[in-house]
């Protein structure tokens, strides 16, 4: 076997992509130790792509509310904003990751909004002040929202990874970065958020 081929086989065998995935239940807890329901948890795996060019999603408006009020997407996702109400809406965001200004409209705007930077975008409607929503953009296709116990299930390769987490009640609109060590056997892992 040539040295180059031998190196390639060793590199693939030691790659995190080669490790079999194990079931992991991540639980997010707040500073007081309480489980965080409805939080975003995204796991960044070494060697995996960070952006997409094909994913699509939507944030609709029904009964003068955004639906869903929390959308999680991978960086590069095209998001459509259909208006299902009989009144017109004016969707906007002044968030650093994406400024949006879709003036008064009915139906669905022709062009989607591409969320090309990770972070949190807060949405509003200039006509209906009570309307608000968040789009959380993450650099990984491995993400979930926590259940009422603050838990989210994943199948992850053992080893060190990075978790990005966010919940609506935290003081800053940024994703918190946490270290994640997945044991070879998987299992339940508790992650504590700073705020």
FENCOR-V960577 format. One record per residue. RES is the residue in three letters. OMEGA is omega in whole degrees, 0 to 359 (* if undefined). Layout:
# FENCOR-V960577
[[RES OMEGA] [RES OMEGA]]
This chain:
# FENCOR-V960577
[[UNK 181] [UNK 178] [UNK 181] [UNK 181] [UNK 178] [UNK 178] [UNK 180] [UNK 180] [UNK 178] [UNK 180] [UNK 180] [UNK 180] [UNK 180] [UNK 180] [UNK 176] [UNK 179] [UNK 183] [UNK 182] [UNK 178] [UNK 180] [UNK 177] [UNK 179] [UNK 181] [UNK 173] [UNK 178] [UNK 175] [UNK 176] [UNK 177] [UNK 178] [UNK 183] [UNK 178] [UNK 180] [UNK 181] [UNK 176] [UNK 181] [UNK 178] [UNK 176] [UNK 179] [UNK 177] [UNK 174] [UNK 181] [UNK 181] [UNK 178] [UNK 181] [UNK 178] [UNK 177] [UNK 179] [UNK 180] [UNK 182] [UNK 185] [UNK 175] [UNK 175] [UNK 186] [UNK 185] [UNK 178] [UNK 178] [UNK 176] [UNK 171] [UNK 181] [UNK 172] [UNK 179] [UNK 179] [UNK 178] [UNK 174] [UNK 171] [UNK 177] [UNK 1] [UNK 178] [UNK 173] [UNK 179] [UNK 176] [UNK 181] [UNK 174] [UNK 178] [UNK 181] [UNK 182] [UNK 174] [UNK 182] [UNK 177] [UNK 183] [UNK 180] [UNK 177] [UNK 180] [UNK 179] [UNK 175] [UNK 176] [UNK 179] [UNK 178] [UNK 177] [UNK 185] [UNK 179] [UNK 170] [UNK 175] [UNK 183] [UNK 182] [UNK 183] [UNK 180] [UNK 173] [UNK 182] [UNK 176] [UNK 178] [UNK 186] [UNK 183] [UNK 182] [UNK 171] [UNK 179] [UNK 182] [UNK 175] [UNK 183] [UNK 184] [UNK 175] [UNK 173] [UNK 179] [UNK 179] [UNK 189] [UNK 177] [UNK 177] [UNK 179] [UNK 183] [UNK 175] [UNK 177] [UNK 181] [UNK 174] [UNK 175] [UNK 181] [UNK 182] [UNK 184] [UNK 187] [UNK 182] [UNK 180] [UNK 174] [UNK 179] [UNK 177] [UNK 169] [UNK 179] [UNK 185] [UNK 185] [UNK 181] [UNK 180] [UNK 172] [UNK 184] [UNK 182] [UNK 179] [UNK 169] [UNK 181] [UNK 179] [UNK 184] [UNK 175] [UNK 180] [UNK 186] [UNK 175] [UNK 181] [UNK 177] [UNK 166] [UNK 187] [UNK 173] [UNK 177] [UNK 178] [UNK 181] [UNK 178] [UNK 177] [UNK 175] [UNK 170] [UNK 184] [UNK 180] [UNK 172] [UNK 189] [UNK 183] [UNK 180] [UNK 188] [UNK 182] [UNK 181] [UNK 180] [UNK 177] [UNK 177] [UNK 181] [UNK 180] [UNK 176] [UNK 179] [UNK 174] [UNK 180] [UNK 178] [UNK 182] [UNK 181] [UNK 184] [UNK 177] [UNK 182] [UNK 180] [UNK 179] [UNK 176] [UNK 180] [UNK 178] [UNK 185] [UNK 183] [UNK *]]
